[in-house]
Amino acid sequence: MSHNPDAPRSTPLAQAPLRRTKKRRPDELRRTGAAPLTRAAIGLEAEFAVVMDGYQVKPEQIFRSPAQIVREPMMHRTGRSYHLPVGSAVYFDTGVIELATPVVELEPGCAARAARLLWEGILFLREELDAWEARAGKQVQLAGFSTHYNVSFEVPAEGRGEHCTVEKLAWLLCHILPAPVMLLAANRRSTGIGVRPRGNRIEITADFTPDAGLMVAAATVIVGIVREVMSWPSYEMAELDVQGVPAFRDLHPETHSSRQGWVARFSSFPENPFVCDVDAAQWRTRDDDLLSLRELAGRTVRHFSKSIRAIADPLTLRLIGGVMRGRVPSLLELPDRPDAYMDVGRLCRWEDLFPERMLPRSRYERILLHAVSGDPLLMDPDIYTPTGMKGWSHVVFRRERDGTRHVFSLDELLAHLRGWGKGSNRSRRKSPRGRRRS
C-alpha cells in the first residue's frame, strides 16, 4: 500500500524524542478467560516507534493493519493482532508496533529462547518492511522503544495472604531490580525501570536493548531474581533486610505512567543513575554502604546467583559476569545511546546467537510454532487443524470429521507433540470411527 498523505507528520525525528501519543489501551493479547498454564513460563514484548522518511508516524495511520505489511497469510488472534509465521504476535498499539513472543516454559536457557523468538519476529517484520519500502517508495525505520519481560506468577490468590500479594511483590521488586537491569539493559537516554503487577504475571519494563546478547543477559537476571523473590515468605519491604539483599537507600519509586505499577525513574534517585559514572561510589545502600552502580548491581546478581544459574545458559552467564566485573562494557558507559537503537533489524540483528543445534526449541515453543503454521494434529482417531489461539495458553482447533471447534491447553497438547504433522497424510481421508473427543 502507499503512504497515507493525510497522516499527520510531527517534527523531524532529530528534533523530538520518541514518544507515545496517548495512554495505552488494555493489553488485548493477555485478556482471556482460559485457565492459566500449570508450568511456570516467561515471555518478552518489544515496542517500536515507526520513522518514515525521517519523521515519526503512527503505524495505524500508515499501514492500517499488520496484514498490509506482511505478504503471506497470518493467523488472526483477536482484535487487531496477528501471529507472524515465526511465532510472535504483532499489533499496533497507540502509536507503536508491538511484538509479543509466545510463552516459554521456565527451564535452563529459557531467556535465550524467548529472546530468540523476539528477534526472529523483529527480523521477519524488518524483511516485510523492506518489501513494503520497495512498493511504496518510502524509507521506514523501526526505532527501539521498550522491552517488557513477563514472568508468570502462579500462586493462587487464596493462598497468598496479605503479605504476599502481586502488588506488594511488584513494589518490592522495584527496589531490587533497578541496578542490575540498568547495567545490562539501559542506555544514557533511558528514564526508568518499571514493575507492573498483572494478576498472574509480573511485567518488568525497560528501554529496548539493541544488543541481543545484553537483552538475553537482562532477561536471565530478571527471571532469576523475580522467581526467587516469589518464593519468599513475605513481600513486605522489611524482607529486604531479613534476606540481606543490597538495595538503594534513597530510592522513591513513582507511579507508572501507562498502567498500574511503579517505576524507578531517574527522578526517583538523588541523582540520575543513567548518566552517572557506573564505577563512582555514590549510592548509599539500605545497610549504609557507599557503592558504585556496578558494585551494587554485582552484589545483587551474586545474592541471587543460585536462581539465576538455574535458568541461565553458559554463554549468557559469562556475559553477565563480564558486565558486572567491567570486562564487558555496559551501554551506560557509551557516550550516548547506540545508533542501532534507531534502526532495529538493520543496524542491530540477532546473528544467530543461539542456533537450534545449541539450544533446541522448548516444548511450548514447538506446540505454538506448529499451531501458527496450521500443521494438522493427529490425536487418534481424529485429525485436528489449528485455527487460532485463545490467549497464549490454549490452541483452538477444528476437528476435520465434523467441523466442530475444540480448545486444548498447551499442557494438554504436550502429550501429543509427536502427533503434529502426522495428520497431513490422513487429512484427506475419512477418519476411522472411534470414541468421540471434545
C-alpha positions in Angstrom: 0.0 0.0 0.0 1.1 3.6 -0.4 1.8 6.2 2.2 -1.4 7.9 3.5 -1.0 11.6 2.6 -3.5 12.5 5.3 -1.4 11.0 8.1 -0.2 13.9 10.3 3.6 14.5 10.5 5.4 15.5 13.6 8.6 17.5 13.9 11.7 15.9 12.4 13.0 13.0 14.5 16.3 14.7 15.2 14.3 17.5 17.0 12.0 15.4 19.1 12.3 12.3 21.4 10.5 9.1 20.6 7.1 9.2 22.2 3.6 7.7 22.6 0.7 10.0 21.8 -1.8 8.7 24.4 -2.4 6.3 27.3 -2.2 2.7 26.2 -5.3 0.6 25.9 -5.7 -2.7 27.9 -3.4 -5.5 26.7 -5.7 -7.4 24.4 -3.1 -10.2 24.0 -3.5 -11.1 27.6 -7.2 -10.9 28.1 -8.7 -14.4 28.1 -11.0 -16.5 30.2 -8.8 -19.5 29.6 -7.3 -21.3 32.5 -3.6 -20.4 33.1 -0.7 -22.6 32.4 0.3 -25.1 35.0 4.0 -24.6 34.3 6.0 -21.5 35.1 6.7 -19.5 32.0 8.1 -16.3 30.6 7.6 -14.1 27.6 9.0 -11.0 26.0 7.5 -8.0 24.3 9.1 -5.1 22.4 7.6 -1.8 21.2 8.9 0.1 18.2 8.3 3.6 17.0 8.0 3.9 13.3 10.1 6.5 11.5 9.2 7.3 7.9 11.5 9.5 5.8 12.9 11.0 9.0 9.6 11.6 10.8 7.9 9.6 13.5 4.5 8.5 12.3 1.6 6.3 13.7 1.7 2.8 12.2 -2.1 2.5 12.4 -2.4 5.5 10.1 0.2 4.5 7.6 -0.4 0.7 7.4 -3.9 0.4 8.8 -3.2 -3.2 9.8 -0.2 -5.6 10.1 -1.8 -7.6 7.3 -0.9 -4.7 5.0 2.8 -5.2 5.8 3.2 -9.0 5.9 2.8 -10.5 2.5 1.9 -14.1 3.5 -1.2 -15.2 5.4 -1.2 -14.8 9.1 -3.2 -16.5 11.9 -5.6 -13.8 13.3 -5.5 -13.6 17.1 -8.0 -11.1 18.4 -8.9 -7.6 17.6 -6.0 -6.1 15.6 -3.4 -8.7 16.4 -1.9 -11.4 14.3 0.6 -14.2 14.6 3.6 -13.9 12.4 4.7 -17.2 10.8 7.7 -17.2 13.1 5.5 -17.3 16.2 5.4 -13.9 17.7 2.2 -11.8 17.7 2.2 -8.4 16.1 -0.2 -5.5 16.5 -0.3 -1.7 16.5 -0.7 -0.1 20.0 -1.4 3.6 20.0 1.5 4.9 18.0 3.9 1.9 18.2 4.3 -1.5 16.6 4.4 -4.2 19.3 5.8 -7.7 19.1 5.0 -10.3 21.8 6.5 -13.7 22.0 4.7 -17.0 22.8 5.3 -18.3 26.3 8.4 -20.3 27.0 8.4 -22.7 30.0 10.9 -21.9 32.8 14.0 -24.1 32.3 17.7 -23.6 31.6 18.1 -21.4 28.5 14.5 -20.0 28.7 15.6 -16.4 28.5 17.7 -17.1 25.4 14.8 -18.9 23.8 12.4 -16.1 24.5 14.8 -13.5 23.1 15.4 -15.7 20.0 11.7 -15.7 19.4 11.5 -12.0 19.7 14.4 -11.3 17.4 13.1 -13.8 14.8 9.9 -11.7 14.8 11.9 -8.5 14.5 13.9 -9.7 11.6 10.8 -11.1 9.9 9.0 -7.8 10.3 12.0 -5.9 9.0 12.2 -8.0 5.8 8.5 -7.4 5.2 9.0 -3.7 5.7 11.9 -3.8 3.2 9.4 -5.2 0.7 6.9 -2.5 1.6 9.5 0.2 1.1 10.2 -1.1 -2.4 6.5 -1.0 -3.2 5.8 2.4 -1.6 9.0 4.3 -2.4 9.4 5.3 1.2 12.0 4.6 3.9 10.8 3.1 7.1 12.9 2.5 10.3 12.0 0.6 13.4 13.2 2.7 16.3 13.5 0.8 19.6 11.1 2.0 22.3 10.8 -0.5 25.1 11.1 -4.2 26.1 8.8 -5.9 28.6 9.9 -9.0 30.5 7.0 -11.1 31.7 7.3 -13.8 34.4 4.4 -16.0 35.4 3.0 -15.7 39.0 1.1 -18.8 39.6 0.5 -18.7 43.3 -3.3 -18.8 43.8 -4.8 -15.7 45.2 -6.4 -17.5 48.1 -3.0 -18.9 49.1 -1.0 -15.7 49.1 -2.1 -13.9 52.2 -2.0 -10.2 52.9 1.8 -10.2 52.9 2.3 -11.9 49.5 0.1 -10.1 47.0 1.2 -9.5 43.5 1.1 -5.7 44.1 3.4 -6.0 47.1 5.7 -8.2 45.0 5.9 -5.5 42.3 6.7 -2.8 44.8 9.4 -5.0 46.4 11.0 -5.8 43.0 11.0 -2.1 42.1 13.6 -1.7 44.9 15.7 -4.8 43.9 15.9 -4.9 40.1 17.0 -1.3 39.0 20.7 -1.6 39.5 21.4 -4.9 37.5 18.7 -4.1 34.9 20.2 -0.6 34.3 23.7 -2.0 33.9 22.5 -4.7 31.4 19.6 -3.2 29.5 19.6 0.6 29.8 21.4 3.4 28.0 22.3 7.0 28.8 18.9 8.3 27.5 16.8 5.8 29.4 14.5 7.2 32.0 13.4 4.3 34.3 12.9 0.7 35.2 9.3 -0.3 35.8 7.5 -3.2 37.5 3.8 -3.9 36.9 1.6 -6.4 38.8 -0.5 -8.1 36.1 -2.6 -10.7 38.1 -1.0 -14.0 37.1 2.3 -12.4 36.0 4.8 -9.7 36.8 6.0 -7.4 34.0 9.3 -5.6 34.1 9.6 -2.7 31.7 12.9 -1.1 30.4 14.3 0.6 27.4 14.7 -1.5 24.3 18.2 -3.1 24.2 19.7 -3.1 20.7 22.4 -5.6 21.7 20.7 -9.1 21.6 23.3 -10.6 23.9 22.7 -8.0 26.6 18.9 -8.4 26.2 19.3 -12.1 26.9 21.5 -11.3 29.9 18.9 -8.8 31.3 16.1 -11.3 30.8 18.1 -14.0 32.6 18.9 -11.8 35.6 15.3 -10.6 35.8 13.7 -14.0 35.6 16.2 -15.5 38.2 15.6 -12.7 40.7 11.8 -12.5 40.2 11.3 -16.2 40.6 13.4 -16.4 43.8 11.7 -13.3 45.4 8.3 -15.0 44.6 9.4 -17.8 46.9 10.0 -15.5 49.9 7.6 -15.9 52.9 6.7 -12.2 52.7 6.8 -9.4 50.1 6.9 -6.6 52.7 9.8 -4.2 52.4 11.3 -5.5 55.7 12.1 -8.7 53.9 14.9 -7.0 52.1 16.8 -6.7 55.4 15.8 -10.2 56.5 17.2 -11.6 53.3 20.2 -9.3 53.2 19.5 -8.0 49.7 21.6 -5.0 48.7 19.3 -2.1 47.6 19.3 1.7 47.1 18.5 3.5 50.3 17.3 6.7 48.7 15.1 5.3 46.0 11.5 6.5 45.9 9.6 4.8 43.0 6.9 6.7 41.2 3.5 5.6 39.9 3.9 4.0 36.4 2.7 6.4 33.8 0.9 3.9 31.5 -0.5 1.3 33.7 -0.8 0.2 37.4 2.6 -0.4 38.9 5.7 1.6 39.7 8.8 2.8 38.1 12.3 3.6 39.4 12.6 6.8 37.3 15.7 8.9 37.0 13.9 11.4 39.2 13.3 8.8 41.9 17.0 9.0 42.9 19.2 11.8 44.4 21.0 11.9 41.0 20.3 10.5 37.6 21.8 7.0 37.6 21.5 6.6 33.8 24.1 9.3 33.2 26.4 8.7 36.2 29.8 7.1 36.2 28.9 3.5 36.8 32.1 3.0 38.7 31.8 6.0 41.0 30.9 5.2 44.6 28.0 7.5 45.1 25.0 5.3 46.0 24.1 4.7 49.6 22.5 1.3 50.4 20.0 0.3 53.0 22.8 -1.1 55.2 24.7 2.2 54.8 27.4 1.1 52.4 28.6 3.6 49.7 28.8 1.7 46.4 29.1 2.4 42.7 26.2 1.3 40.4 28.3 -1.5 39.1 29.2 -2.7 42.6 25.5 -2.6 43.7 24.4 -4.5 40.5 27.2 -7.1 41.1 26.2 -7.7 44.7 22.6 -8.1 43.7 23.5 -10.6 41.0 25.7 -12.5 43.4 23.0 -12.6 46.0 20.6 -14.3 43.5 23.3 -16.3 41.7 21.7 -19.7 42.5 18.4 -18.8 41.0 20.0 -17.0 38.0 22.2 -20.0 37.3 19.2 -22.3 37.4 17.7 -20.8 34.3 20.8 -19.4 32.5 22.8 -20.8 29.6 26.6 -20.8 29.9 27.3 -18.2 27.3 24.9 -15.7 29.0 26.4 -16.4 32.4 29.8 -15.4 31.2 28.4 -12.2 29.6 26.6 -11.2 32.9 29.8 -11.8 34.8 31.8 -9.7 32.3 29.5 -6.7 32.6 29.4 -6.9 36.4 33.2 -7.0 36.6 33.8 -4.3 34.0 35.3 -6.6 31.4 32.4 -6.1 29.0 31.1 -2.5 28.6 27.6 -1.6 29.6 25.6 0.6 27.3 25.6 3.2 30.1 29.4 3.5 29.6 29.0 4.7 26.0 28.9 8.4 25.2 25.3 8.2 24.0 22.6 5.8 23.1 23.8 3.5 20.3 22.8 4.5 16.8 21.5 0.9 16.3 18.6 1.9 18.5 17.1 4.0 15.7 17.2 1.3 13.0 16.4 -2.1 14.6 16.7 -5.0 12.3 19.3 -3.3 10.1 21.9 -1.8 12.4 21.3 -4.5 15.0 20.4 -8.1 14.4 20.2 -11.5 16.1 23.1 -13.0 14.2 22.0 -16.5 15.2 23.5 -16.3 18.7 21.7 -19.4 19.8 21.2 -21.8 16.9 18.8 -24.6 17.4 21.6 -27.2 17.4 22.9 -25.4 20.5 19.6 -24.5 22.1 16.7 -26.7 20.9 13.2 -25.3 20.9 11.3 -25.8 24.1 8.1 -27.9 24.1 5.8 -25.0 24.4 7.6 -23.3 21.5 7.2 -26.4 19.3 3.5 -26.6 20.0 2.9 -22.9 19.3 5.0 -22.9 16.1 3.1 -26.0 14.8 -0.2 -24.2 15.7 0.8 -21.0 13.9 1.9 -22.9 10.9 -1.5 -24.6 10.7 0.0 -28.1 10.9 -2.7 -30.8 11.4 -2.6 -32.7 14.7 -3.3 -36.4 14.8 -5.0 -37.5 18.1 -6.3 -40.9 17.2 -8.8 -41.4 15.8 -9.2 -37.8 14.8 -7.3 -35.1 13.0 -7.5 -31.5 14.3 -6.5 -28.4 12.3 -5.3 -25.3 14.3 -7.4 -22.2 13.6 -6.4 -19.8 16.3 -5.2 -19.1 19.8 -7.0 -18.3 23.0 -4.6 -16.1 24.9 -1.2 -17.7 25.0 -2.2 -20.8 26.8 -4.7 -22.5 24.6 -4.9 -23.5 20.9 -8.2 -23.5 19.0 -8.8 -26.4 16.6 -11.3 -27.6 14.0 -12.0 -31.3 14.0 -11.9 -32.4 10.4 -14.6 -35.2 10.5 -17.3 -32.9 11.7 -16.0 -29.3 11.6 -16.6 -28.8 15.3 -14.5 -26.4 17.4 -12.2 -27.6 20.1 -9.8 -25.9 22.5 -6.8 -27.6 24.1 -4.3 -26.1 26.6 -0.6 -26.2 25.9 -0.3 -28.6 28.8 -2.8 -31.0 27.3 -1.0 -30.8 24.0 2.4 -31.7 25.5 1.4 -35.4 25.4 0.6 -35.2 21.7 3.7 -33.4 20.3 4.6 -36.4 18.2 1.2 -36.2 16.5 1.8 -32.8 15.0 2.1 -33.1 11.2 1.2 -36.8 11.2 -2.3 -35.8 10.3 -1.1 -34.4 6.9 -1.2 -37.8 5.3 -4.6 -38.7 6.6 -6.3 -35.3 6.4 -7.8 -36.0 3.0 -9.2 -39.5 4.1 -12.2 -40.1 6.3 -11.1 -40.6 9.9 -11.7 -44.0 11.3 -14.6 -44.3 13.7 -13.9 -44.4 17.4 -14.6 -42.7 20.7 -15.6 -39.1 20.3 -13.3 -36.5 21.8 -14.2 -33.0 22.8 
